[in-house]
Amino acid sequence: MGHLDLKLREGTLNYREKLPIWANEVNGVIENIWDKALDRFTSVLVVGGGALLLGDLLRLQGKGIVLDNPVRAIARGSDKYDRAKRS
């Protein structure tokens, strides 16, 4: 998949027609894992590279919030977690 990632970053990957298919797969996972538990949350932070492409297509009951820099959010959260573990 590395070659597809490179094309995406270069802006040469034609992915628009595939987004609904990918979104359906991701939404299926969301529904299988979260089921009714999603009702407990007032909001869900959508992070990672997929958030840039799928954010609006995810079925999160209107609770999904795509952060300004969702890719950096993963790195920042991982760093915070690592620091907390070490202290």
N, C-alpha and C positions, 0 to 999 in steps of 0.2 A: 504494500500500500504506500510505501515511501514515494514512489514515482507519482502517485496521485496527489499526495500532499504537496510535493514540489510544484506540480501543475496548478494546484489550487492557489498556492502562495504567489505564483507568477501571474495568475489571472487568466490562464489558458485552459482551465478545466471547465468543460461544459457540464454543469451539475444541476441546473435548474429543473430539468425534467425528472431528475432522480430524487429531488428533495421530498416530494410527497411519499415516495416508497420508503425512503429512509425514515421519515417522520412516523410513518405507520409502524415500522419496526420498533423504533424507540418508544413510541406511545404504548405499544404492546408490553414492553418491558416495564414501563412506568405503571401500567395497570396491574400487571402480575405482581410486582413487588409492593407497591403502595396500596393498591386496592382501596379500601375505605379509610385507611390511615391518613390519606391526604386531607380529609375533613378536619383533622386536628390542627392544621397549620393555617395561619393567615396569609403567609407568603412563602414562596419557594425560590431561592436564589439559583439561577441557571448559570452555570459557569463552564469553562472549558471551550475549546475551539468549536465544538458542535453548537454551542449557544449562539454563535454568530450567524450560523446558517439555519438552525432549527428553532430558535427562540420563540417565534410567533406561531409555529406549527405544533408546539407541544401542548398536549391536553392536560393542563394543570389547574383546571377549574378557575381560570382567570387569576391565579395566584402567582404565576411565574414572573420573575423579575430578572431580566438579563442585565448583568452589571456592565458598567461602562467599558471595562477591559476584562472580559471574562477569562481570557487565557492567563493574564497576570494574576488573577484572583486565585487560581490553582496554585501557582508558585508561592504566592504570599501566604496562603493558608497552610501550605506544606511547611514553609519556613517557620511560621508561628507554632505549628504543632511540634516540629522538631525542637525548637527552643524550649517549649514547655516540658517536653520529655526530658531534656537535659538538665533542667533546673530542679 
